[in-house]
Amino acid sequence: MDHARIVASLFALAACASWAQPLRFEVASVKKLDTSGPPGDIPRNADPAPGHFNMRNVPMRMLLEWAYDLKDYEISGPDWIKIDERYEVIAKAAGPVPESQVRQMLQTLLVERFQMKVHRETRELPVYVLLPGKGEPKVKEVAADAQPSFGKGPGANFLAQPISRFTFMLSRRMDRPVLDRTGLQGRYDFTIDLSGLGFNGREPEVPGGPSIFTTVQRDLNLRLEARKEPIVILVIDSVNKIPIEN
């Protein structure tokens, strides 16, 4: 092999090695907090600048959900990650980077500071699936620049929201995850009576309200169906409660 080819090969190997390195924040502070009460918000809750990440007073589960872009039912680990322990993570990349890279940086940070080991596997889980009904759904597609909001009146008013926002809310309140299989890709205005829906499968606060299975069909012309579906799960094999010092 001539000199030019050797040099080109070395550059290619170096590029591959560089690409394979995990992405890291330039600076990061990770603290375990002694606190209780409601947790902080899951979004970055202080600094929206590209390449910056802040979460305060959050359990490990919320950090994992954001880092790996997962729902809570897509994570399996020790019970304490759900709410017991709270953390503060403040970090910054070397410069502005897209959110996808910030998520990868947070993954690296959690693995390194909490000595975390994970793997993925597929499990059959009981779920509800939101499906089309007979005829057109009772939702109104909105313009691309419409501002999303949520209001309460005679029913719950979803304004300029994707159907996934509705299924996310149902997953929080029902006894199993709800998956969107409607095929509705846009953002919509729609209203549904949730008075008969409790939280996590419990009885509703207002007894005697109509079943969510009834109102999904009546108000939205969609339907909920119980199934078992294969779901890819992030399994936390081991993770420390106390992070390595900054």
Secondary structure per residue as TSV (DSSP state, phi and psi in degrees):
chain	resnum	aa	ss	phi	psi
A	1	M	-	360.0	131.5
A	2	D	-	-76.7	171.1
A	3	H	H	-60.6	-42.1
A	4	A	H	-61.5	-41.2
A	5	R	H	-68.9	-37.3
A	6	I	H	-61.9	-45.7
A	7	V	H	-62.0	-43.8
A	8	A	H	-62.2	-39.7
A	9	S	H	-65.6	-40.6
A	10	L	H	-64.2	-40.8
A	11	F	H	-62.9	-41.3
A	12	A	H	-63.9	-42.2
A	13	L	H	-64.4	-40.7
A	14	A	H	-63.9	-40.6
A	15	A	H	-63.5	-42.4
A	16	C	H	-64.0	-42.8
A	17	A	H	-63.3	-41.0
A	18	S	H	-64.9	-41.6
A	19	W	H	-64.6	-33.1
A	20	A	H	-76.6	-15.1
A	21	Q	S	-67.7	136.4
A	22	P	-	-64.4	145.8
A	23	L	-	-74.7	138.9
A	24	R	-	-133.2	150.2
A	25	F	-	-68.9	152.7
A	26	E	S	-71.7	-43.0
A	27	V	E	-136.7	145.3
A	28	A	E	-154.2	136.7
A	29	S	E	-117.4	126.1
A	30	V	E	-125.7	121.9
A	31	K	E	-130.3	142.2
A	32	K	E	-88.3	130.8
A	33	L	E	-104.2	148.1
A	34	D	-	-100.1	89.1
A	35	T	-	-152.3	168.1
A	36	S	-	-145.7	-165.8
A	37	G	S	86.2	-172.8
A	38	P	S	-61.5	140.5
A	39	P	-	-73.7	165.5
A	40	G	-	-70.9	177.1
A	41	D	-	-73.4	151.3
A	42	I	S	-74.0	-30.4
A	43	P	S	-66.1	163.2
A	44	R	-	-58.2	117.4
A	45	N	-	-108.4	26.9
A	46	A	S	-148.6	-48.8
A	47	D	-	-121.7	108.1
A	48	P	-	-83.2	1.7
A	49	A	S	-62.8	137.9
A	50	P	T	-57.1	131.4
A	51	G	T	91.5	-5.0
A	52	H	E	-104.4	148.0
A	53	F	E	-141.3	126.9
A	54	N	E	-135.7	129.9
A	55	M	E	-140.8	133.5
A	56	R	E	-127.0	141.4
A	57	N	E	56.3	49.8
A	58	V	E	-121.8	146.4
A	59	P	-	-73.7	164.2
A	60	M	H	-56.7	-36.7
A	61	R	H	-56.1	-41.5
A	62	M	H	-67.8	-37.9
A	63	L	H	-63.1	-42.1
A	64	L	H	-66.1	-42.0
A	65	E	H	-58.4	-44.2
A	66	W	H	-72.8	-42.5
A	67	A	H	-61.5	-41.7
A	68	Y	H	-103.3	3.5
A	69	D	T	55.7	56.3
A	70	L	-	-124.7	160.9
A	71	K	-	-85.9	163.0
A	72	D	G	-63.3	-33.4
A	73	Y	G	-73.7	-8.7
A	74	E	G	-91.9	9.8
A	75	I	E	-125.5	131.5
A	76	S	E	-124.3	126.9
A	77	G	-	-167.6	-170.3
A	78	P	-	-63.1	151.1
A	79	D	G	-59.8	-30.4
A	80	W	G	-66.4	-20.5
A	81	I	G	-69.3	-15.9
A	82	K	T	-73.3	-42.0
A	83	I	T	-155.5	-26.1
A	84	D	T	-60.1	-52.5
A	85	E	S	-98.2	143.7
A	86	R	E	-121.2	148.8
A	87	Y	E	-137.7	159.0
A	88	E	E	-124.6	126.8
A	89	V	E	-126.0	120.9
A	90	I	E	-127.0	119.5
A	91	A	E	-145.9	159.4
A	92	K	E	-147.8	133.6
A	93	A	-	-77.4	171.1
A	94	A	S	-65.5	-23.2
A	95	G	S	-163.7	-178.1
A	96	P	-	-61.1	128.5
A	97	V	-	-138.8	156.8
A	98	P	-	-68.0	160.6
A	99	E	H	-58.0	-36.0
A	100	S	H	-58.8	-37.0
A	101	Q	H	-75.4	-33.7
A	102	V	H	-62.6	-40.1
A	103	R	H	-60.4	-44.5
A	104	Q	H	-63.9	-38.4
A	105	M	H	-63.2	-39.5
A	106	L	H	-66.9	-37.7
A	107	Q	H	-57.0	-48.4
A	108	T	H	-60.5	-43.5
A	109	L	H	-61.8	-45.3
A	110	L	H	-65.2	-42.1
A	111	V	H	-60.8	-44.8
A	112	E	H	-77.1	-45.4
A	113	R	H	-76.9	-30.7
A	114	F	T	-104.8	8.1
A	115	Q	T	50.2	46.2
A	116	M	-	-86.5	140.2
A	117	K	E	-125.1	132.5
A	118	V	E	-136.8	161.8
A	119	H	E	-150.9	166.0
A	120	R	E	-112.1	143.6
A	121	E	E	-149.8	159.5
A	122	T	E	-100.9	129.1
A	123	R	E	-126.4	146.9
A	124	E	E	-82.5	118.0
A	125	L	E	-119.8	144.9
A	126	P	E	-71.3	130.2
A	127	V	E	-140.6	168.3
A	128	Y	E	-107.8	141.5
A	129	V	E	-115.6	126.8
A	130	L	E	-88.3	120.0
A	131	L	E	-123.9	160.5
A	132	P	E	-63.8	148.5
A	133	G	-	-94.8	-161.0
A	134	K	S	-87.8	124.0
A	135	G	S	88.5	-170.3
A	136	E	S	-75.3	141.0
A	137	P	-	-68.7	149.6
A	138	K	S	-89.7	64.5
A	139	V	-	-134.8	150.1
A	140	K	E	-116.1	117.4
A	141	E	E	-69.3	141.9
A	142	V	-	-115.6	167.4
A	143	A	-	-65.9	156.7
A	144	A	T	-62.1	-28.5
A	145	D	T	-94.9	7.3
A	146	A	-	-67.0	139.1
A	147	Q	-	-87.4	126.8
A	148	P	-	-71.2	144.0
A	149	S	E	-157.9	172.9
A	150	F	E	-140.8	132.3
A	151	G	E	-136.6	159.9
A	152	K	E	-117.8	137.7
A	153	G	S	-151.8	-131.7
A	154	P	S	-60.8	-26.3
A	155	G	S	-140.6	-177.7
A	156	A	E	-85.1	124.5
A	157	N	E	-103.4	110.9
A	158	F	E	-94.8	119.7
A	159	L	E	-117.8	124.0
A	160	A	E	54.3	44.0
A	161	Q	E	-114.8	145.8
A	162	P	-	-74.8	158.7
A	163	I	H	-61.4	-29.2
A	164	S	H	-61.4	-28.7
A	165	R	H	-66.3	-37.3
A	166	F	H	-68.2	-46.3
A	167	T	H	-66.7	-32.4
A	168	F	H	-61.6	-45.6
A	169	M	H	-62.5	-42.8
A	170	L	H	-63.1	-39.7
A	171	S	H	-61.2	-35.0
A	172	R	H	-70.6	-27.6
A	173	R	H	-106.5	-19.1
A	174	M	S	-96.4	178.4
A	175	D	S	-88.5	5.5
A	176	R	S	-159.8	161.8
A	177	P	-	-61.2	152.5
A	178	V	E	-118.6	123.9
A	179	L	E	-106.1	139.7
A	180	D	E	-86.3	114.7
A	181	R	-	-126.1	28.0
A	182	T	S	-79.8	-24.6
A	183	G	-	79.7	4.5
A	184	L	-	-83.7	113.3
A	185	Q	-	-99.9	-14.5
A	186	G	S	-89.6	-159.7
A	187	R	-	-115.9	144.0
A	188	Y	E	-140.0	156.4
A	189	D	E	-99.3	132.6
A	190	F	E	-160.9	156.7
A	191	T	E	-128.6	136.4
A	192	I	E	-142.8	142.5
A	193	D	-	-78.8	116.6
A	194	L	-	-110.8	14.1
A	195	S	T	-63.9	-24.7
A	196	G	T	-93.9	7.8
A	197	L	-	-101.8	121.9
A	198	G	-	-86.5	-158.5
A	199	F	S	-119.9	129.1
A	200	N	T	55.0	39.2
A	201	G	T	82.6	-0.1
A	202	R	-	-79.3	170.5
A	203	E	-	-65.1	146.8
A	204	P	-	-66.7	155.6
A	205	E	S	-65.9	-31.8
A	206	V	S	-107.8	99.7
A	207	P	T	-61.7	149.4
A	208	G	T	89.6	0.7
A	209	G	-	-70.9	157.6
A	210	P	-	-67.6	150.5
A	211	S	-	-63.3	144.5
A	212	I	H	-60.3	-29.7
A	213	F	H	-66.2	-34.0
A	214	T	H	-72.8	-47.2
A	215	T	H	-73.3	-30.5
A	216	V	H	-59.4	-41.5
A	217	Q	H	-75.8	-43.6
A	218	R	H	-70.5	-45.5
A	219	D	H	-88.5	-28.1
A	220	L	H	-117.7	-9.4
A	221	N	S	54.8	40.8
A	222	L	E	-120.8	179.9
A	223	R	E	-146.9	149.4
A	224	L	E	-106.1	132.4
A	225	E	E	-130.7	131.6
A	226	A	E	-79.1	133.6
A	227	R	E	-148.6	174.5
A	228	K	E	-113.6	131.9
A	229	E	E	-131.6	146.0
A	230	P	E	-73.1	125.1
A	231	I	E	-124.1	130.7
A	232	V	E	-77.5	123.8
A	233	I	E	-112.9	138.3
A	234	L	E	-88.9	114.6
A	235	V	E	-99.0	124.5
A	236	I	E	-88.5	103.8
A	237	D	E	-72.7	-41.2
A	238	S	E	-157.8	145.6
A	239	V	-	-160.3	135.8
A	240	N	-	-81.7	148.2
A	241	K	S	-76.6	-32.5
A	242	I	S	-106.1	120.1
A	243	P	-	-73.6	157.3
A	244	I	-	-62.2	141.1
A	245	E	-	-60.2	151.5
A	246	N	-	-65.4	360.0
